[in-house]
């Protein structure tokens, strides 16, 4: 998502770099929020980096393979 770009909706990709604004969930193996990024929504990732100055309003969760399975409720492994 470019500096002046805006996405309203969910983003699913191998790799996501946000310079602009995202209003919705982000699901990717690699997520990078640049210094002027503004994300309102949850992030499911394998790798996450957030530059100083980025705004993130939501919850983030690590998954070994964020692109597999259902986007909604995922069951936690029993221990």
C-alpha positions in Angstrom: 0.0 0.0 0.0 1.6 3.2 -1.2 2.1 6.5 0.7 -1.2 7.9 -0.4 -3.0 4.5 -0.8 -5.9 3.3 1.3 -7.4 -0.2 1.5 -10.8 -0.7 3.2 -11.1 -4.5 3.5 -9.0 -7.5 4.3 -5.5 -8.0 2.9 -4.2 -11.6 2.3 -0.8 -12.0 0.7 2.6 -13.7 1.0 4.2 -10.3 1.9 2.5 -7.0 2.8 4.2 -3.6 3.1 2.1 -0.7 4.3 3.1 2.9 3.7 -0.4 4.3 3.6 -3.7 3.3 5.4 -5.4 -0.1 5.8 -8.8 -0.5 7.5 -9.3 -4.2 7.8 -7.3 -7.3 8.8 -3.9 -8.2 7.3 -2.9 -11.8 7.0 0.6 -12.6 5.5 3.8 -14.4 6.1 5.7 -11.1 6.2 4.2 -7.8 7.3 6.0 -4.5 7.3 4.5 -1.3 8.6 6.5 1.7 7.4 6.9 4.9 9.4 3.8 6.6 7.9 1.6 3.5 7.9 -1.8 3.5 9.7 -3.5 0.1 10.2 -6.8 -0.2 11.9 -7.5 -4.0 12.2 -5.9 -7.2 13.3 -2.6 -8.6 11.9 -1.9 -12.4 11.6 1.8 -12.9 10.6 4.8 -15.1 10.6 7.1 -12.1 10.6 6.2 -8.5 11.7 8.2 -5.3 11.7 7.0 -1.9 12.7 9.0 1.2 12.0 9.0 4.1 14.5 6.1 6.4 13.7 3.7 3.7 12.4 0.2 3.6 13.9 -1.3 0.2 14.6 -4.8 -0.1 16.2 -5.7 -3.8 16.7 -4.3 -7.1 17.8 -1.5 -9.0 16.3 -0.9 -12.8 16.4 1.9 -15.0 15.3 1.1 -18.1 13.3 3.7 -20.5 11.8 1.6 -20.5 8.6 -0.8 -17.6 8.5 -2.0 -18.3 5.0 -3.4 -21.8 5.8 -6.7 -22.4 7.5 -9.8 -20.2 8.0 -9.4 -16.5 8.5 -11.8 -16.4 11.4 -11.6 -18.6 14.5 -8.7 -21.0 14.6 -8.5 -23.6 17.3 -5.5 -23.6 19.6 -3.5 -26.8 19.9 -4.4 -28.9 22.9 -1.5 -29.5 25.4 
